[in-house]
């Protein structure tokens, strides 16, 4: 029983100790960005890469396997480019430079292999690393945060390098094709057994990568013990990188405490899965089994092989890179809408970097996001809207639990349990404190204003709901002194400690109508700037109410007229001079294609046509149009590549929030980008096509008897159904609001080139045409 | 007739003027010259319904006037087989021929993803038609040629789809439903010995009742 706990505690104690000793200076930390020149991996089109990869096809094998290999190169290049072109990776950033240096050290004896490998940092909180057949290896930020030393990183890299060297991705794909077709070794077995064999094959590849990666680690003088450390990371991959105590007091002060019931008394330790057995459907062997295998391999080592260094490149760089990854992870959680996780991670790092500007700012951002989500109303008209809201994240996940596992779960449980009013008050207090620390920062001021608006608009609180002195708090707190049972609950005797016991234990009558958060702003209200911001938010709430009153007084005819005018204004001409299109999407689906139904070839060609059509149409109508996409960049466009990353983050966050809600984006950064590109208008746009068999074949066949319509019927019988979906939204990034949009479901129509061009032309023409004057 | 052609010319000119570059349709191309053929069942008898068809062919000039709209003028000729057998000694092997000029207002269906001049559309057509029925008796000589005439207005509503190929060529297909609206001129041949005029009226009445059309055109 005790063993897992001890193991887990040891696992977390080690990084905590190192963490506290190795604390590089992060005072002026700036978010990670790409630098230097952009590599061909990023700049080349998928078609170029595919054509190059195709040359490697083994022409000696059967035609079917050649076809499968060809398809593999097409699909894999497309999939990897989706990552490379999305702005999700960092190029030549400090973390990537260091990781590449570790790879240099690992492959010092094999420069030819090293030259084929490029390592990129993937901006993701997930703990993962993966290799592609092209030699691109991706290491996530989440993985970097969990490393204990450079040798562990080296082992992870060695494992992935072996995947590349042994062409595991390709052979695994071919294996999959053979399995699906029942060819080769799969020919004389049942479908179920074929499936199991396929997974067994994948596990064998992992074992090979482990073993040969281990040999590479040993050969490069890294400490082979690190392999075990890497498996420890894998075991805990689902958990955050630290299990630092979370206490509600980070949101409290002498005039504000949360009721104790919101905060779980204890939190369990994380448990390690001790299961050694492989699951039949797992693509990887169990971690315990892999560890055991490594131990066996380690025991065969002799002499100097068992020793080695845990740092060959740089110890100080390692700790800096790890700290950077931790800082990045705090922001990435917020970008992904995982605000509670962001708050937990942030407060953990703050224990080491208490007044760090970057962390404080990120904390306010995460708090702002949580508050907006918490206040989002649950008004959904029907089941489909409700389901849509659940999947889009509009409904806050309920993380309440009595005995959370780990401090992160404790944080999440606390935030979920707290009431809206109290949490919003705490959010305002925290943001205001950070605002006073960094008054120059416009983003923090923006979020402060937003939190005040949440307080006044969503929670209907005004300045009159708060006390400007704590006399009542002291008076009610003193009431517990006459109750011996309650006096014993005081750990320290201060007014706020008495107040805590009072709100936790006194009945409603004793508390009167006093809310636990009523005294929260006693100190803040002494600051006229605070009072002014509060009053501004109240005025904003009043203006919204007045607007609602006007709408209430309108007749249904007037309302529908208003709605019509608003729709016309939104979907109608905009009179824009310039628009920047971010990473346009074109995807072509075909139900006849297995594995995801994506027709990669059509998707690639369609995207190129789409971008060309956009530019041509914009020229025709006199609209300046810029498509921000790596396919339009050259090696010196690193700045634009970074901008692409920021925009994609922005659009992703936009998708996490309902219209009208605030957005935890760094607005100042967006304003600067608007100035840089000479326009406020940025477009997200996607064009999807779908192809599937038509229904009603029997009815159609019968209709053939009526000769006049026979040619039309015959055409439909011979062709599949095709649909086109086109969505485009133009945002004013300085306000965060959509200014124009189009959503077309073009059903049972062919996705012809002409249709694509026409849609692009119509879109550009609509954006360029002068805006209609309001009646 | 001249007045009608003049009227159509004015309508076309107005359409062209309305189609300013900013309001253009397919990438700024705004005029489409179209050749169209339609065929319709012959409702004279059950046998004819399945075995006999009437054809109509002609030209159209359409102008894209907005995101979802086109207007056009058309000229069509048609020839309807008009075979009648009265009794053993008398049969008519004549033909109804005619032409029609018309106006079309076409609306591309926004809800179905239409965008002028591409996609599914609904059109409303108004025609002036001039018909002539040349009755030819096989077994009998009449003293004078038997020719009945009529003129009138007819209308139809069509549902179709149009595609664009190679950026220049349009192809369309669909169905139309319609019928005569008003007949303002009738001239019966006095030398006719049968009830052929009534037959002509009946044939013309159902000519536009249902038709299937195919067209090919060029975007200018």
Interface residues (C-beta under 8 A of the other chain):
Chain A: X616 X617 X620 X621 X707 X708 X709 X711 X712 X724 X744 X745 X746 X747 X748 X749 X750 X752 X753 X754 X755 X757 X758 X759 X761 X762 X765 X768 X769
Chain B: X22 X24 X26 X27 X28 X39 X40 X41 X50 X53 X67 X112 X113 X115 X118 X119 X120 X161 X163 X164 X165 X167 X173 X175 X210 X211 X212 X214
